[in-house]
Amino acid sequence: MTADTTRWAWALLVCGAWLWLLFKPLRLQWQAWRTAQRPATAAGQPGPLLIGFASQSGFGAQLAEELARTLAARGCPAQARALQRIRSQDIDAAERMLFIASTTGDGDAPDNAAAFVARVMQAPRRLPRLRYGLLALGDSSYAGFCRFGRELDAWLHAAGATPAFARIEADGGDAGALRAWTQAVAQFTGQGLDVAARPAEPPPPLRWTLAQRRVLNPGSPGAPIHHLVLQPPGPAPDWQAGDLARVWLPPAPGQAEAWRDYTLASLPQDSAAELLVREVLRPDGQRGLGSGWLGHGLAVGGTLQLQIRRNSGFHGPDPAVPLVLIGNGTGLAGLAVHLGERERARMAGQRVAPAWLLFGERTHRFDALCDAALQAWLADGLLQRLDRAFSRDADAPARYVQDLLGLHGGLLRDWVARGAAIYVCGQRDGMAEGVHAALRQALGEPALEQLAADGRYRRDVY
Ligand SMILES: Cc1cc2nc3c(=O)[nH]c(=O)nc-3n(C[C@H](O)[C@H](O)[C@H](O)COP(=O)(O)O)c2cc1C
């Protein structure tokens, strides 16, 4: 009997081992299936919680980065990444994601989402495992209010992803909507986010005085460009090259409050906010509301409400990075201010890389804006190269700034190979679109997308 028991035990052991080996492939498949079915938990996440952002002027980027820091500090690893840097495989693998999507232009996606829109959103995708939350940033004074955030949400829905909570839309950075977003994210991640994850408020608007105003292009076949110098009521608040000034227009009876954003052409060290404002002439011959008032209605010595607004999407790179500046018209404000910032960096003993300015306007005679300052920068080497294109010179064929990129394609590739960043400022329709096409032609689409993803192709266009 004892011998039988031992024999039986051996037989069972051998059979068991044989069955175990026989069914190994099935077991592996079962384990893979179980892993795929596991609910999304912090431990089940393949990596940190991704917060994809699409941001033009930097508010959405700032919110995303702040949120990632807050979550990480509470033990929920999170990473903020521009949509441009999110690949198809990242989104396929994710079980939970957050999105912060701003809208710019006329209901358009921000530049740092362009490649995501073209590459990921155009292809059909199945994302049944993804649960997500989405914050859309916009301004209801635009016809396409939060249009890109809504499009992204609709695309995620269509791909089978599940919203963990209904899309939240923040109109003009509305504090209530941002609070609702923080609470929804807290629930979604299981983290008590008692401190609202939102960046610092911009400084309050102050009453600035119009100290000087002059027309920069008298005689031009184009509309006048006014150069305004505004002085703050006390010490100037801080800002950097690329930031904006929001100016409130005087209230008109029966009309909603109106403001306009202008790229600052000066730095706080100048102790004044300088703006370039092109007069807008409407088809009925009337002057535009904002430009008419700033160019004519407001008397020198008069005051206006002005708020400095951060526009981190157009802040400059390290001064040691070569800079290619491209633009037209009043866009010179946002280009020259970067040269001013580099001039200060050089005076402070920092190493400053060369800059190249490509600028387009109407006539050489009347529209070579700020020529004296540009020539001085050329002479002292801050500006290594200045190329201008004029479209209405009688003695030369019409040439636009984008044509210069075609003419100097080889040089442009050299600058980019040496690490240059490309900054574009000015008119969106016509100029910025033409420049984008010319850059694509000169550098190739993938290289241009990579530059944008690396923050080396930035635009402030309107
Ligand atoms: C030039 C410009 C165009 C804009 N166009 C729109 C728009 O079409 N629809 C919208 O809802 N908001 C629009 N906005 C408002 C922005 O979406 C809003 O200011 C947002 O907070 C900006 O976020 P960001 O800094 O992340 O780009 C526009 C803002 C600017 C400066």
The ligand as a MOL file (V3000), in Angstrom:
LIG
                    3D

  0  0  0     0  0            999 V3000
M  V30 BEGIN CTAB
M  V30 COUNTS 31 33 0 0 0
M  V30 BEGIN ATOM
M  V30 1 C -5.5170 86.1340 -31.4350 0
M  V30 2 C -6.4860 85.3530 -30.5750 0
M  V30 3 C -7.4900 84.6110 -31.1760 0
M  V30 4 C -8.4120 83.8910 -30.3840 0
M  V30 5 N -9.4020 83.1730 -30.9960 0
M  V30 6 C -10.3130 82.5100 -30.2410 0
M  V30 7 C -11.3660 81.7720 -30.8370 0
M  V30 8 O -11.5240 81.7160 -32.0570 0
M  V30 9 N -12.2500 81.1190 -30.0340 0
M  V30 10 C -12.1220 81.1410 -28.6610 0
M  V30 11 O -12.9430 80.5380 -27.9870 0
M  V30 12 N -11.1280 81.8400 -28.0660 0
M  V30 13 C -10.2170 82.5120 -28.8110 0
M  V30 14 N -9.2180 83.2150 -28.2120 0
M  V30 15 C -9.1420 83.2460 -26.7520 0
M  V30 16 C -8.1580 82.2250 -26.2170 0
M  V30 17 O -8.5970 80.9120 -26.4620 0
M  V30 18 C -8.0640 82.4230 -24.7100 0
M  V30 19 O -7.4980 83.6890 -24.4700 0
M  V30 20 C -7.2140 81.3580 -24.0510 0
M  V30 21 O -7.2470 81.5190 -22.6540 0
M  V30 22 C -5.7810 81.4200 -24.5270 0
M  V30 23 O -5.1090 80.3180 -24.0050 0
M  V30 24 P -3.5750 80.0010 -24.3740 0
M  V30 25 O -2.7550 81.0530 -23.6870 0
M  V30 26 O -3.3540 78.6420 -23.7990 0
M  V30 27 O -3.4120 80.0330 -25.8470 0
M  V30 28 C -8.3090 83.9250 -28.9760 0
M  V30 29 C -7.2800 84.6760 -28.3810 0
M  V30 30 C -6.3710 85.3780 -29.1570 0
M  V30 31 C -5.2870 86.2110 -28.4870 0
M  V30 END ATOM
M  V30 BEGIN BOND
M  V30 1 1 1 2
M  V30 2 1 2 3
M  V30 3 2 2 30
M  V30 4 2 3 4
M  V30 5 1 4 5
M  V30 6 1 4 28
M  V30 7 2 5 6
M  V30 8 1 6 7
M  V30 9 1 6 13
M  V30 10 2 7 8
M  V30 11 1 7 9
M  V30 12 1 9 10
M  V30 13 2 10 11
M  V30 14 1 10 12
M  V30 15 2 12 13
M  V30 16 1 13 14
M  V30 17 1 14 15
M  V30 18 1 14 28
M  V30 19 1 15 16
M  V30 20 1 16 17
M  V30 21 1 16 18
M  V30 22 1 18 19
M  V30 23 1 18 20
M  V30 24 1 20 21
M  V30 25 1 20 22
M  V30 26 1 22 23
M  V30 27 1 23 24
M  V30 28 2 24 25
M  V30 29 1 24 26
M  V30 30 1 24 27
M  V30 31 2 28 29
M  V30 32 1 29 30
M  V30 33 1 30 31
M  V30 END BOND
M  V30 END CTAB
M  END
